[in-house]
Amino acid sequence: MEFLADLWYLVPLLFVAGLLDGIAGGGGIIALPAYLLTGMPVHSAYACNKLQSGLGTFCSCLKYIKEKYADIKVALIAVPTTMAASFFATRLVMSIAAETVKIIIAVCIPIAVIMMFLKRKMTAGTVTSHKLTARTVLLSLLAGTLLGAYDALFGPGGGTIAMILFSLLMNYDLRVGNGNGKLIIVVSNLTAMVNYIVGGYMIWHVAIPCAL
């Protein structure tokens, strides 16, 4: 089957991407170009990346929740706007010509790398839990919208974006901001993945071993 011969280098690269995602986010900076390196269609690369990223982020999310590094009630508020933003952004990507999407990737990857370095200079917040005030709800909905749109349009660096949004907008401790972001990224990835599956873009015999 097509692209099976590429698994010998894809699987190790995706393993490294998973480690990076779990530690600091940004594994998609490795994963998405790795898929494209095989020559697969760009929309299929997005689809495979969503399965791999979604599964990896889900495992990481469970660990953050277990260690109580997530303000779940606030993160769940962002789910509806995350799903809506991810859905429409995914549909937009699917409607754009492959060459244009590649240009978007080429432009966004350096930006994602810069954000990862800037993240190190962030001043950590101290909040680990917010009360459900009107301000908290609005900020959570905003974070979900921005993250869902970014994750679906591009993806790599989504964990960094999430941490920045929650820590800067809501003054969360970086670990809690990261945990909140993990939960939202899982939702965004799942929404986008369903769209790509329905559209027939998923290459299962590549996506499954890479995701595992």
Solvent accessible surface area in square Angstrom, and as a share of the most:
residue,aa,sasa,rsa
1,M,161,0.72
2,E,124,0.56
3,F,28,0.11
4,L,66,0.33
5,A,88,0.68
6,D,29,0.15
7,L,33,0.17
8,W,197,0.69
9,Y,40,0.15
10,L,0,0.00
11,V,61,0.35
12,P,70,0.44
13,L,62,0.31
14,L,5,0.02
15,F,135,0.56
16,V,74,0.43
17,A,0,0.00
18,G,30,0.29
19,L,94,0.47
20,L,51,0.26
21,D,24,0.13
22,G,31,0.30
23,I,135,0.69
24,A,27,0.21
25,G,1,0.01
26,G,1,0.01
27,G,1,0.01
28,G,10,0.10
29,I,30,0.15
30,I,49,0.25
31,A,0,0.00
32,L,1,0.00
33,P,47,0.30
34,A,4,0.03
35,Y,0,0.00
36,L,42,0.21
37,L,123,0.61
38,T,20,0.11
39,G,60,0.58
40,M,5,0.02
41,P,81,0.51
42,V,1,0.00
43,H,19,0.08
44,S,8,0.05
45,A,0,0.00
46,Y,2,0.01
47,A,0,0.00
48,C,0,0.00
49,N,6,0.03
50,K,2,0.01
51,L,31,0.15
52,Q,9,0.04
53,S,19,0.12
54,G,14,0.13
55,L,67,0.33
56,G,31,0.30
57,T,7,0.04
58,F,94,0.39
59,C,75,0.45
60,S,18,0.12
61,C,7,0.04
62,L,90,0.45
63,K,114,0.49
64,Y,35,0.13
65,I,56,0.28
66,K,153,0.65
67,E,83,0.37
68,K,169,0.72
69,Y,71,0.27
70,A,17,0.13
71,D,9,0.05
72,I,66,0.33
73,K,84,0.35
74,V,0,0.00
75,A,0,0.00
76,L,93,0.46
77,I,37,0.19
78,A,0,0.00
79,V,31,0.18
80,P,83,0.52
81,T,36,0.21
82,T,0,0.00
83,M,91,0.41
84,A,48,0.37
85,A,15,0.12
86,S,0,0.00
87,F,84,0.35
88,F,139,0.58
89,A,9,0.07
90,T,0,0.00
91,R,109,0.40
92,L,94,0.47
93,V,1,0.01
94,M,33,0.15
95,S,87,0.56
96,I,40,0.20
97,A,67,0.52
98,A,42,0.32
99,E,114,0.51
100,T,60,0.35
101,V,1,0.00
102,K,86,0.37
103,I,110,0.56
104,I,52,0.26
105,I,8,0.04
106,A,68,0.53
107,V,87,0.50
108,C,30,0.18
109,I,35,0.18
110,P,69,0.43
111,I,85,0.43
112,A,0,0.00
113,V,52,0.30
114,I,101,0.51
115,M,31,0.14
116,M,35,0.16
117,F,116,0.48
118,L,100,0.50
119,K,21,0.09
120,R,189,0.69
121,K,170,0.72
122,M,33,0.15
123,T,121,0.70
124,A,56,0.43
125,G,8,0.08
126,T,115,0.67
127,V,34,0.19
128,T,84,0.49
129,S,70,0.45
130,H,36,0.16
131,K,167,0.71
132,L,99,0.49
133,T,71,0.41
134,A,79,0.61
135,R,151,0.55
136,T,7,0.04
137,V,46,0.27
138,L,120,0.60
139,L,27,0.13
140,S,0,0.00
141,L,51,0.25
142,L,81,0.40
143,A,1,0.01
144,G,0,0.00
145,T,55,0.32
146,L,82,0.41
147,L,0,0.00
148,G,0,0.00
149,A,31,0.24
150,Y,45,0.17
151,D,5,0.02
152,A,0,0.00
153,L,60,0.30
154,F,4,0.02
155,G,10,0.10
156,P,2,0.01
157,G,2,0.02
158,G,4,0.04
159,G,8,0.08
160,T,0,0.00
161,I,28,0.14
162,A,1,0.00
163,M,14,0.06
164,I,36,0.18
165,L,23,0.12
166,F,1,0.00
167,S,6,0.04
168,L,116,0.58
169,L,56,0.28
170,M,4,0.02
171,N,75,0.38
172,Y,0,0.00
173,D,24,0.12
174,L,47,0.23
175,R,126,0.46
176,V,2,0.01
177,G,0,0.00
178,N,8,0.04
179,G,0,0.00
180,N,0,0.00
181,G,0,0.00
182,K,6,0.02
183,L,20,0.10
184,I,0,0.00
185,I,10,0.05
186,V,30,0.18
187,V,25,0.14
188,S,0,0.00
189,N,2,0.01
190,L,98,0.49
191,T,17,0.10
192,A,0,0.00
193,M,30,0.13
194,V,74,0.42
195,N,9,0.05
196,Y,1,0.00
197,I,62,0.32
198,V,116,0.67
199,G,37,0.36
200,G,63,0.61
201,Y,63,0.24
202,M,18,0.08
203,I,26,0.13
204,W,113,0.40
205,H,53,0.24
206,V,0,0.00
207,A,0,0.00
208,I,81,0.41
209,P,45,0.28
210,C,8,0.05
211,A,15,0.12
212,L,164,0.82
